[in-house]
Amino acid sequence: MNTPASPIHTDGMTVRHLDVDISQGFPIYWNNNDAYRSQLLNGLSFMFPVGEQFFIDSVRHFAKDVAAQGKTELFDEIKLFIGQEATHRHLHQQYNDHLVSKGYSAWVERTLARVIKHTAFFDPRTKLAITVAYEHFTAILGDGLLRYPSWTEGMEPTMRKIWMWHAAEESEHKAVALDTYHAVGGGYVRRVAMYLLISLEFMYYAFVQSALMLSKDGQFLQRKTWGSALRFWLGRDGILWHTMPHWFAFLKPSFHPWQHDNRALVARWRQDFATTYRPLNHQPTRHPA
């Protein structure tokens, strides 16, 4: 098995409580008053609670194996990964509850729940490979949110805190699932096969959920909606231009998430948003070699 040597890991990985209150709701078009940009991210939020529980379960399944190998640093990272994903799941459930109260369908949440039931018979390493693939997508999108001011300018302040926090923590723990996969003997073919499948699945789910929400609003067929979509995907700092190099990088047998070193972006977020969260615990992780 060809695995990367001496991967870089971020330091300061922490489980945090984000000091925001969305119990009173939030504007639906919170992203620069833009229907497409808002509903795309709202649609992604519907994927998170059930998806993140799947990620937690697939990684936690191998925690004892990692500990038995004496990989104490990775074992500690697994615990922090679980803690961070659990806080994401909790906050995004509150987020989604508000969307449902406004009449939006949680189609993708129900669909994912059904699909996950059908994975019950899968080999645990296959479930972990699925998690590795999804974690790569969330890390790519998180990097974009941290990197490009154009992705977040005009966001309602509370919602910007939520998405930047989620983006930073996805970057912090972006290697944990893959490191666990390597530790328990996961191979290249399985990893890439699941990645290609998840690439199609992720795009389909994101498109359908956001399209359903835009249709409810009467915005799906509006010219301004498609104009916004084209600019967000193909314009300057567009999602497509940002994601494609990272998408192809995953196909390398030697791929490791920290080959794309964005620790500086995470450090900037910690400094800029230090007053918006409270650490629930702190466990230093491996420092760069």
HELIX and SHEET records of a PDB file:
HELIX    1   1 ALA A   35  ARG A   60  1                                  26    
HELIX    2   2 ALA A   63  ALA A   68  1                                   6    
HELIX    3   3 THR A   72  SER A  101  1                                  30    
HELIX    4   4 TRP A  107  HIS A  118  1                                  12    
HELIX    5   5 PRO A  124  ARG A  147  1                                  24    
HELIX    6   6 PRO A  149  THR A  152  1                                   4    
HELIX    7   7 PRO A  157  GLU A  172  1                                  16    
HELIX    8   8 VAL A  176  ALA A  183  1                                   8    
HELIX    9   9 TYR A  188  LYS A  216  1                                  29    
HELIX   10  10 ARG A  223  LEU A  234  1                                  12    
HELIX   11  11 ILE A  239  ALA A  249  1                                  11    
HELIX   12  12 PRO A  257  GLN A  259  5                                   3    
HELIX   13  13 ARG A  263  ASP A  272  1                                  10    
HELIX   14  14 ALA A  274  THR A  276  5                                   3    
SHEET    1   A 2 THR A  14  LEU A  18  0                                        
SHEET    2   A 2 TYR A 277  HIS A 282 -1                                        
END                                                                             
